[in-house]
Amino acid sequence: PDARKPDDWDERAKIDDPEDTKPEGEWRPRQIDNPDYKGKWVHPEIDNPEYSPDPHLYAYDSFGVIGLDLWQVKSGTIFDNFLITDDEKLAEEIGKETWGATKVGRGWGG
């Protein structure tokens, strides 16, 4: 927690070429590789002595609600039939059973 980036740490990958000469008018010096470049400094980390993994932290038997954060350009978007699963085959089966049946008569074709 007390680690600090050294004062001489240089994170600039490119620097102005000191041998580049300024012409007349507006000018930006040519960039060259920085010989003192050490890379992005990363604060060292230590293991958290109070951490204990919990593989069931986000495991729920059932969900009572779902929240959506939406941005839409056109109003009138309809959502229904949400399925929360990590089983791709189940999702495919449920999608084939329900999506085609619910899109008919709602202006989605079919």
C-alpha positions in Angstrom: 0.0 0.0 0.0 2.9 2.4 0.5 4.5 1.8 -2.9 4.9 4.9 -5.0 5.9 5.5 -8.6 9.6 6.5 -8.6 10.3 10.2 -9.4 12.5 9.3 -12.3 9.9 6.9 -13.9 9.3 7.9 -17.5 6.0 6.7 -19.1 6.4 8.6 -22.4 6.9 6.1 -25.2 7.8 8.9 -27.6 9.5 12.2 -27.1 10.3 15.3 -29.3 13.4 14.7 -31.4 16.0 17.1 -30.0 17.8 17.1 -33.3 14.8 18.2 -35.3 15.0 21.8 -36.6 12.2 24.3 -36.7 11.2 25.5 -40.2 9.3 28.7 -40.9 5.6 28.8 -39.8 3.7 26.4 -37.6 5.7 23.3 -36.6 5.5 20.2 -34.4 8.8 18.4 -33.8 9.2 14.9 -35.1 8.6 12.2 -32.5 11.2 9.5 -31.7 11.3 6.5 -29.3 12.1 7.6 -25.8 15.4 5.9 -24.7 14.3 6.4 -21.0 10.9 4.8 -21.5 10.2 2.2 -18.8 6.6 1.4 -19.6 3.4 2.3 -17.7 4.1 2.1 -14.0 1.8 -0.4 -12.3 1.2 -0.2 -8.6 2.4 -3.5 -7.1 -0.4 -5.6 -5.4 -0.3 -7.9 -2.5 -2.7 -10.7 -1.5 -5.6 -9.5 0.6 -5.4 -11.5 3.9 -9.1 -11.0 4.5 -10.2 -12.4 1.1 -11.9 -15.8 1.0 -13.4 -17.0 -2.4 -17.1 -17.8 -2.5 -18.0 -19.7 -5.6 -21.7 -19.3 -4.8 -21.6 -15.6 -4.3 -23.8 -14.9 -7.4 -25.7 -18.2 -7.5 -29.4 -17.8 -7.0 -32.1 -20.4 -7.1 -34.5 -18.0 -8.8 -34.7 -14.4 -9.9 -37.7 -12.2 -9.0 -36.7 -9.2 -11.1 -34.5 -8.1 -13.9 -33.2 -4.6 -14.5 -32.4 -3.0 -17.9 -30.5 0.2 -18.6 -31.7 1.2 -22.1 -31.0 3.9 -24.5 -33.2 4.0 -27.6 -33.6 6.4 -30.5 -37.1 5.3 -31.3 -39.9 4.8 -28.8 -42.1 1.7 -28.7 -39.6 -1.0 -28.0 -41.1 -4.0 -26.4 -39.3 -6.6 -24.2 -40.7 -9.8 -22.8 -39.8 -13.4 -22.2 -36.4 -13.0 -20.5 -34.4 -16.1 -19.9 -31.4 -16.1 -17.6 -29.2 -19.1 -18.0 -25.7 -20.3 -18.8 -27.0 -23.3 -20.8 -26.7 -22.4 -24.5 -28.7 -25.4 -25.7 -31.6 -24.5 -23.3 -31.6 -20.9 -24.5 -31.7 -22.1 -28.1 -34.6 -24.4 -27.5 -36.6 -21.9 -25.5 -35.9 -19.2 -28.2 -37.2 -21.5 -30.9 -40.3 -22.4 -28.9 -41.2 -18.9 -27.8 -39.8 -16.1 -30.0 -41.5 -17.3 -33.2 -44.8 -17.7 -31.4 -44.8 -14.3 -29.7 -43.6 -12.2 -32.7 -46.7 -13.1 -34.8 -49.3 -10.4 -34.5 -47.0 -7.8 -33.0 -45.7 -6.3 -36.2 -42.5 -8.3 -36.3 -43.3 -10.3 -39.3 -44.3 -14.0 -39.4 
